[in-house]
């Protein structure tokens, strides 16, 4: 499945729609201006994946589309298989999704001001109606005043049926586990990230406190603009803003870690949950900055697990990100990317990364579509391991099988190509797949108990494991089914 990235640069939107300009006359009539504020897209699963949506998904930001015919886990030019030696790095997905970050609105969005049209001249009948209305209002005011006086004088009467809430001098307390309680605890540890390249382009995304040393966990596509000589800032809900730097980023996983400069000493990391124990139907709470509207909280449920998602920001130089994602119907839009997906107890179970796109259009005439209830998050168990590796070495490590697979549809699984990139072998000599007896033309249909219906699905599943893990592959050859145990190898870095 492919999706759209949210990494497209868009100026952040204001935190609220503009207030219409009213003339005194218009206010008296109670008239409202015609029209309304414009309404404010995510990754998709390979078309062949079970239950995959038909439309092209996108990250929580807009992006283009591409469809390479064959690639392996190594790097390579679109349309060509990847060399087995580089196995582990996949090429752009068959269809490109859009990220969930992105930022503000375009022309004609909430930043635009408008003036209410002057009211039309009223005829005599209209004036009479207005006069009657005023008289009725005055009468109502008198009646209301008399009623209030009587009620006040008889306040101690035992005939009263009015029940008043007990007075409280403190704040209203919300029970543990309510959305309001979870949000109140999580928001102070969530930040809005602004990334700007050396050329001035950039966008807005989200992140959250990972540890007390000032590390912030987010998506790679949120900070990509600032990786080479750019500028990063992170703003907390209380308005405190800090400069930050990229500690490490993994484009394949779409995970990045940044660190606050002069980080405060009272940082409170969000509690990390166990994404392996999440069940379909569990409640979810998402926090982010959709279309630049910082500190926005939305709710939903886990709609599906292990959803194969291949995403990209659509740029010519962008490689794909692959994940076996948590799917949620919590509202996620451009700007939510990198933000936490929480469970009902407030523990982080995923990083919001992409959304299924319903098509073009959207806020302020931009190409970013709004949420259609199909959001995708990187499971926190995977993201946590990647983040720890980035903090330790600054580079990601990818598990690989040492074989190039096709990304074409209709293969009935992940088909090992006949040849790798630039004429190299499709199966790396002495690599994991070679040692397990796999050959070009074999079609991998399962990894352990997980059904594999395409190359991108296989990549996403492999990347949920660690180098050195032993997995069982089920594959077909000459119409017969075989199984083999494979010890995953590794590749370091994105290049």
C-alpha positions as CSV (number, residue, x, y, z in Angstrom):
1,X,0.0,0.0,0.0
2,X,1.3,3.4,-0.7
3,X,0.6,6.6,1.1
4,X,1.3,10.3,0.9
5,X,4.0,12.0,3.1
6,X,3.3,15.2,4.9
7,X,6.7,16.7,4.3
8,X,5.7,19.3,1.8
9,X,6.6,22.8,2.8
10,X,3.7,24.9,3.7
11,X,3.6,28.0,5.9
12,X,1.9,27.3,9.2
13,X,-1.7,28.3,9.6
14,X,-3.1,30.5,12.4
15,X,-4.4,28.8,15.5
16,X,-8.0,29.9,14.7
17,X,-10.1,31.1,11.9
18,X,-10.3,34.9,11.4
19,X,-13.2,36.7,12.9
20,X,-15.5,38.2,10.2
21,X,-15.7,42.0,10.1
22,X,-19.2,43.1,10.9
23,X,-20.9,46.4,10.4
24,X,-23.1,47.8,13.1
25,X,-26.1,47.4,10.9
26,X,-25.3,43.8,10.1
27,X,-25.0,43.0,13.8
28,X,-28.4,44.4,14.5
29,X,-30.0,42.2,11.9
30,X,-28.2,39.1,13.3
31,X,-27.1,38.3,9.8
32,X,-24.0,35.9,9.2
33,X,-21.8,36.1,6.1
34,X,-22.4,33.6,3.5
35,X,-20.0,30.7,3.2
36,X,-17.6,29.6,5.9
37,X,-14.0,28.9,6.7
38,X,-12.5,26.4,4.3
39,X,-12.2,22.9,5.6
40,X,-8.9,21.5,5.9
41,X,-4.1,13.4,3.5
42,X,-2.0,9.5,4.5
43,X,-0.1,6.5,3.2
44,X,-1.6,3.6,1.5
45,X,-1.1,-0.2,1.5
46,X,0.1,-1.9,-1.7
47,X,-3.0,-2.2,-4.0
48,X,-2.8,-6.0,-3.7
49,X,-2.8,-6.0,0.1
50,X,-6.0,-7.5,1.7
51,X,-8.5,-4.8,2.5
52,X,-6.3,-2.1,1.1
53,X,-8.2,1.1,0.2
54,X,-8.6,1.8,-3.5
55,X,-7.5,5.4,-3.3
56,X,-3.9,6.5,-3.1
57,X,-2.8,7.3,0.5
58,X,-0.5,10.0,1.7
59,X,1.5,11.1,4.7
60,X,0.0,13.6,6.8
61,X,1.1,16.1,3.9
62,X,0.7,16.0,0.2
63,X,3.0,14.3,-2.2
64,X,3.4,13.0,-5.7
65,X,3.2,9.5,-7.0
66,X,5.5,7.0,-8.7
67,X,5.5,3.4,-9.6
68,X,8.8,1.6,-10.0
69,X,8.5,-1.8,-11.4
70,X,11.1,-3.7,-9.5
71,X,13.4,-3.0,-6.6
72,X,15.1,-4.8,-3.8
73,X,16.1,-3.9,-0.3
74,X,19.1,-2.1,-1.6
75,X,19.2,1.3,-3.2
76,X,18.7,1.7,-6.9
77,X,17.1,3.8,-9.6
78,X,13.3,3.6,-9.9
79,X,12.1,0.9,-12.3
80,X,15.2,-1.3,-11.7
81,X,15.8,-4.1,-9.2
82,X,18.0,-3.3,-6.3
83,X,21.3,-5.1,-6.0
84,X,21.4,-7.9,-3.5
85,X,24.5,-6.4,-1.9
86,X,22.4,-3.4,-0.9
87,X,19.4,-5.5,0.0
88,X,17.4,-3.9,2.8
89,X,16.8,-0.6,1.3
90,X,13.6,-0.4,-0.7
91,X,12.8,2.0,-3.5
92,X,9.8,4.2,-3.8
93,X,6.5,2.4,-3.4
94,X,4.2,1.6,-6.3
95,X,2.0,4.4,-5.3
96,X,3.1,7.4,-3.3
97,X,1.4,8.5,-0.1
98,X,1.5,11.7,1.8
99,X,3.0,12.6,5.1
100,X,0.9,13.9,8.0
101,X,3.0,17.0,8.6
102,X,2.9,20.0,6.3
103,X,1.7,23.0,8.2
104,X,-0.4,25.9,7.3
105,X,-3.0,26.9,4.8
106,X,-2.5,28.5,1.5
107,X,-4.0,31.5,-0.2
108,X,-7.6,31.9,0.7
109,X,-7.3,29.9,3.9
110,X,-8.0,31.0,7.4
111,X,-5.4,33.7,7.1
112,X,-7.6,35.6,4.7
113,X,-9.9,38.3,5.9
114,X,-13.2,39.2,4.5
115,X,-15.9,41.8,5.1
116,X,-19.6,41.1,5.6
117,X,-21.8,42.6,2.9
118,X,-23.9,45.6,3.9
119,X,-27.5,44.8,4.7
120,X,-30.1,45.6,2.1
121,X,-32.5,48.5,2.7
122,X,-35.6,47.4,4.5
123,X,-39.1,48.5,3.4
124,X,-41.8,49.7,5.7
125,X,-43.0,46.2,6.6
126,X,-39.5,45.2,7.5
127,X,-39.3,48.2,9.9
128,X,-42.5,47.1,11.6
129,X,-41.2,43.6,12.1
130,X,-38.1,45.0,13.7
131,X,-40.1,47.3,15.9
132,X,-42.2,44.3,17.1
133,X,-39.1,42.4,17.8
134,X,-37.7,45.2,19.9
135,X,-40.9,45.4,21.9
136,X,-40.9,41.6,22.4
137,X,-37.3,41.7,23.6
138,X,-38.1,44.5,26.1
139,X,-41.2,42.6,27.4
140,X,-39.1,39.5,27.7
141,X,-36.5,41.5,29.7
142,X,-39.1,42.8,32.1
143,X,-40.6,39.3,32.5
144,X,-37.2,37.9,33.1
145,X,-36.4,40.5,35.7
146,X,-39.6,39.8,37.6
147,X,-39.0,36.1,37.5
148,X,-35.5,36.5,38.8
149,X,-36.7,38.7,41.7
150,X,-39.4,36.2,42.7
151,X,-37.0,33.3,42.6
152,X,-34.5,35.2,44.7
153,X,-37.0,36.1,47.3
154,X,-38.2,32.5,47.6
155,X,-34.8,30.9,47.4
156,X,-35.3,29.2,50.7
157,X,-38.7,27.8,49.8
158,X,-39.0,24.0,50.1
159,X,-41.2,24.0,46.9
160,X,-38.2,24.8,44.7
161,X,-37.1,22.0,42.3
162,X,-33.9,23.6,41.2
163,X,-30.7,21.7,41.9
164,X,-27.4,23.6,42.1
165,X,-23.9,22.1,41.6
166,X,-21.8,22.2,44.8
167,X,-19.4,25.2,44.7
168,X,-15.8,24.4,44.4
169,X,-12.8,26.7,44.8
170,X,-10.4,24.4,43.0
171,X,-10.2,23.1,39.4
172,X,-12.6,20.5,38.1
173,X,-11.0,17.1,38.4
174,X,-11.3,14.5,35.6
175,X,-11.3,10.8,36.4
176,X,-8.1,8.9,35.4
177,X,-8.5,7.4,31.9
178,X,-10.8,10.1,30.5
179,X,-9.6,11.8,27.4
180,X,-9.4,15.2,29.2
181,X,-7.2,13.6,31.9
182,X,-4.9,11.9,29.4
183,X,-4.6,15.1,27.3
184,X,-3.8,17.2,30.3
185,X,-0.9,15.0,31.2
186,X,0.4,14.4,27.6
187,X,0.2,17.9,26.1
188,X,3.0,19.5,28.2
189,X,5.4,16.9,26.7
190,X,4.4,17.4,23.1
191,X,6.0,19.9,20.8
192,X,5.3,21.6,17.5
193,X,8.3,21.4,15.3
194,X,9.2,23.9,12.6
195,X,11.9,22.8,10.1
196,X,13.5,25.2,7.7
197,X,16.1,24.4,5.0
198,X,19.0,26.6,4.2
199,X,17.1,28.0,1.2
200,X,14.2,29.0,3.4
201,X,11.6,26.3,2.6
202,X,10.2,24.2,5.4
203,X,7.1,22.9,7.1
204,X,5.5,22.1,10.5
205,X,5.2,18.8,12.3
206,X,5.0,17.4,15.8
207,X,7.2,15.5,18.2
208,X,7.2,14.4,21.9
209,X,9.7,14.2,24.7
210,X,11.6,10.9,24.6
211,X,13.9,11.3,27.6
212,X,15.1,13.9,30.2
213,X,18.2,14.7,28.2
214,X,16.1,16.7,25.7
215,X,15.7,14.2,23.0
216,X,12.5,14.6,20.9
217,X,11.1,11.7,18.9
218,X,9.4,12.5,15.5
219,X,9.2,11.5,11.9
220,X,12.2,11.7,9.5
221,X,10.1,13.6,6.9
222,X,9.2,16.3,9.5
223,X,12.9,17.3,10.0
224,X,14.3,16.4,6.5
225,X,14.3,20.0,5.4
226,X,16.7,20.9,8.2
227,X,19.1,18.0,8.0
228,X,21.8,19.8,5.9
229,X,22.4,23.2,7.3
230,X,18.8,24.0,8.1
231,X,17.1,25.4,11.2
232,X,14.9,23.5,13.7
233,X,12.7,24.9,16.5
234,X,10.5,23.1,19.0
235,X,7.7,24.9,20.8
236,X,5.9,23.6,23.9
237,X,2.2,24.3,24.6
238,X,3.2,26.9,27.2
239,X,4.8,28.9,24.5
240,X,8.4,28.2,25.4
241,X,10.5,27.8,22.2
242,X,13.8,26.0,21.8
243,X,16.3,25.7,19.0
244,X,17.1,22.1,18.2
245,X,19.5,19.9,16.1
246,X,19.1,16.6,14.3
247,X,20.8,13.7,16.3
248,X,19.9,11.0,13.7
249,X,17.4,10.2,11.1
250,X,16.2,7.0,9.3
251,X,14.4,7.6,6.1
252,X,13.5,3.9,5.6
253,X,11.8,3.8,9.0
254,X,10.6,7.4,8.8
255,X,11.9,8.0,12.3
256,X,14.1,10.8,13.5
257,X,15.5,12.1,16.8
258,X,16.3,15.7,17.5
259,X,17.7,17.3,20.6
260,X,16.8,20.6,22.3
261,X,19.6,23.1,22.8
262,X,19.7,24.4,26.4
263,X,17.0,21.9,27.3
264,X,15.1,22.6,30.5
265,X,15.7,20.4,33.5
266,X,12.1,19.6,34.2
267,X,11.3,17.6,31.0
268,X,8.8,14.8,31.5
269,X,9.1,12.0,28.9
270,X,5.9,10.4,27.7
271,X,5.4,6.8,28.9
272,X,6.0,4.3,26.1
273,X,3.4,1.5,25.8
274,X,3.7,-1.9,24.2
275,X,2.4,-1.8,20.6
276,X,2.5,-5.6,20.3
277,X,-0.3,-5.8,22.9
278,X,-2.6,-3.4,21.1
279,X,-5.9,-4.9,19.9
280,X,-8.3,-3.8,17.2
281,X,-11.0,-1.6,18.9
282,X,-8.7,-0.2,21.5
283,X,-9.3,3.6,22.1
284,X,-6.7,6.0,20.7
285,X,-5.8,9.6,21.3
286,X,-3.7,11.6,18.8
287,X,-1.9,14.9,19.5
288,X,-0.5,17.1,16.8
289,X,-0.6,20.3,14.9
290,X,-2.9,19.7,11.9
291,X,-2.5,22.4,9.4
292,X,-0.5,24.3,11.9
293,X,-3.1,24.2,14.7
294,X,-0.8,23.3,17.5
295,X,-1.8,21.2,20.5
296,X,-4.9,19.6,18.8
297,X,-6.3,16.5,20.4
298,X,-8.5,13.9,18.5
299,X,-9.8,10.5,19.4
300,X,-10.7,7.2,17.8
301,X,-9.9,3.5,17.9
302,X,-7.3,1.1,16.5
303,X,-9.0,0.1,13.2
304,X,-6.4,-2.5,12.1
305,X,-2.9,-3.8,12.9
306,X,0.0,-4.8,10.7
307,X,-1.2,-2.7,7.9
308,X,1.5,-2.7,5.1
309,X,2.2,1.0,4.3
310,X,4.7,2.4,1.8
311,X,5.1,6.2,1.9
312,X,7.1,8.9,0.3
313,X,7.1,12.7,0.0
314,X,6.9,12.4,-3.7
315,X,10.2,14.2,-4.5
316,X,12.5,12.8,-7.1
317,X,15.3,12.2,-4.6
318,X,13.1,10.7,-1.9
319,X,13.3,7.0,-1.1
320,X,10.3,5.2,0.3
321,X,9.5,4.5,4.0
322,X,8.0,1.2,4.8
323,X,6.0,0.1,7.9
324,X,3.7,-2.5,9.3
325,X,1.5,0.2,10.7
326,X,-1.2,0.6,13.3
327,X,-4.3,2.0,11.5
328,X,-6.5,4.4,13.4
329,X,-9.6,6.4,12.6
330,X,-8.6,9.3,15.0
331,X,-8.5,12.4,12.9
332,X,-5.0,12.9,11.5
333,X,-4.1,15.7,9.0
334,X,-1.0,17.4,7.6
335,X,0.9,18.6,10.7
336,X,0.1,15.6,12.8
337,X,3.2,13.7,11.6
338,X,5.6,12.8,14.4
339,X,3.0,13.3,17.1
340,X,2.1,10.6,19.6
341,X,-0.7,8.1,19.2
342,X,-1.8,7.3,22.8
343,X,-3.8,4.5,24.4
344,X,-6.6,5.1,26.9
345,X,-4.1,5.2,29.7
346,X,-1.9,7.9,28.0
347,X,1.0,5.6,27.0
348,X,2.5,6.1,23.5
349,X,1.7,3.2,21.2
350,X,2.7,4.8,17.9
351,X,4.0,7.8,16.0
352,X,1.5,9.3,13.6
353,X,3.0,9.2,10.2
354,X,0.7,9.0,7.2
355,X,-2.9,9.3,6.1
356,X,-4.9,7.8,3.2
357,X,-5.7,10.5,0.7
358,X,-9.1,11.0,-0.8
359,X,-7.7,13.1,-3.6
360,X,-6.7,16.6,-4.3
361,X,-8.2,19.8,-2.9
362,X,-8.4,20.8,0.7
363,X,-7.5,23.8,2.8
364,X,-7.1,27.2,1.2
365,X,-6.9,25.7,-2.3
366,X,-3.8,23.6,-1.5
367,X,-3.5,20.0,-2.6
368,X,-3.6,18.7,1.0
369,X,-6.8,16.8,1.7
370,X,-8.3,16.4,5.1
371,X,-8.8,13.3,7.3
372,X,-11.1,10.5,6.0
373,X,-10.6,8.3,9.0
374,X,-7.6,6.3,7.7
375,X,-4.5,7.2,9.6
376,X,-1.3,5.2,10.1
377,X,1.2,5.1,12.9
378,X,4.6,3.5,13.3
379,X,4.4,1.0,16.2
380,X,6.2,2.4,19.2
381,X,8.1,-0.9,19.8
382,X,9.9,-0.4,16.5
383,X,10.3,3.3,16.8
384,X,11.8,3.0,20.2
385,X,14.5,0.6,19.1
386,X,15.3,2.9,16.1
387,X,15.4,6.0,18.3
388,X,17.8,4.3,20.7
389,X,20.1,3.3,17.8
390,X,20.1,6.9,16.4
391,X,20.9,8.4,19.8
392,X,23.8,5.8,20.2
393,X,25.4,6.0,16.8
394,X,23.5,8.6,14.7
395,X,22.8,6.0,12.0
396,X,19.9,3.5,11.5
397,X,20.5,-0.2,11.1
398,X,18.2,-2.2,8.9
399,X,17.6,-6.0,8.9
400,X,17.9,-7.6,5.5
401,X,17.5,-11.0,3.8
402,X,20.0,-10.3,1.0
403,X,17.7,-10.6,-2.0
404,X,16.0,-8.2,-4.5
405,X,12.2,-8.4,-4.7
406,X,9.8,-7.0,-7.2
407,X,7.4,-4.3,-6.3
408,X,5.0,-5.1,-9.1
409,X,1.4,-6.0,-8.5
410,X,-0.1,-9.4,-9.2
411,X,2.9,-11.5,-8.2
412,X,0.9,-13.2,-5.4
413,X,3.6,-12.4,-2.9
414,X,7.1,-11.0,-2.8
415,X,8.8,-12.3,-5.9
416,X,12.6,-12.5,-5.9
417,X,13.7,-10.9,-9.2
418,X,15.8,-12.7,-11.8
419,X,18.5,-10.0,-11.6
420,X,19.6,-7.3,-9.2
421,X,20.4,-3.7,-9.9
422,X,23.0,-2.9,-12.6
423,X,23.2,-6.6,-13.6
424,X,24.2,-7.8,-10.1
425,X,22.9,-11.0,-8.6
426,X,19.4,-11.0,-7.3
427,X,20.4,-13.1,-4.3
428,X,23.6,-12.1,-2.5
429,X,26.1,-14.8,-2.5
430,X,26.6,-16.0,1.1
431,X,23.8,-13.8,2.4
432,X,20.8,-14.9,4.5
433,X,18.5,-15.8,1.6
434,X,21.3,-17.7,-0.2
435,X,22.2,-19.7,2.9
436,X,18.5,-20.6,3.3
437,X,18.3,-21.9,-0.3
438,X,16.2,-19.2,-1.9
439,X,16.6,-18.5,-5.6
440,X,15.5,-16.0,-8.2
441,X,11.9,-16.6,-9.2
442,X,10.8,-17.8,-5.7
443,X,7.7,-16.1,-4.4
444,X,7.6,-15.4,-0.7
445,X,4.1,-15.7,0.7
446,X,4.6,-15.7,4.4
447,X,7.0,-14.4,7.1
448,X,6.3,-16.5,10.2
449,X,2.4,-16.3,10.4
450,X,2.1,-13.0,8.6
451,X,0.7,-13.2,5.0
452,X,3.0,-11.5,2.4
453,X,1.2,-10.3,-0.7
454,X,3.8,-8.0,-2.2
455,X,7.4,-6.8,-2.0
456,X,6.5,-3.7,0.1
457,X,4.6,-5.9,2.6
458,X,7.7,-8.1,3.0
459,X,9.9,-5.2,3.6
460,X,7.7,-3.7,6.2
461,X,7.5,-7.0,8.1
462,X,11.2,-7.6,7.9
463,X,11.8,-4.1,9.4
464,X,9.7,-5.0,12.5
465,X,12.5,-7.4,13.4
466,X,16.2,-6.9,14.4
467,X,19.3,-8.1,12.7
468,X,20.1,-11.6,13.9
469,X,16.4,-12.6,14.4
470,X,15.5,-16.0,12.9
471,X,12.3,-15.9,10.8
472,X,10.5,-18.6,8.9
473,X,9.8,-17.8,5.2
474,X,7.1,-19.7,3.2
475,X,7.6,-19.5,-0.5
476,X,6.5,-21.2,-3.7
477,X,8.8,-22.6,-6.5
478,X,7.5,-24.4,-9.6
479,X,4.0,-24.6,-8.1
480,X,5.2,-26.3,-4.9
481,X,5.3,-24.7,-1.4
482,X,8.5,-24.7,0.7
483,X,9.6,-23.2,4.0
484,X,13.0,-22.1,5.2
485,X,14.5,-20.5,8.3
486,X,16.4,-17.3,7.6
487,X,18.7,-15.4,10.0
488,X,18.4,-11.8,9.1
489,X,21.5,-9.8,8.2
490,X,22.0,-6.1,8.5
491,X,22.8,-2.9,6.7
492,X,23.8,0.4,8.3
493,X,22.7,3.8,7.1
494,X,20.2,5.0,4.5
495,X,22.6,5.2,1.5
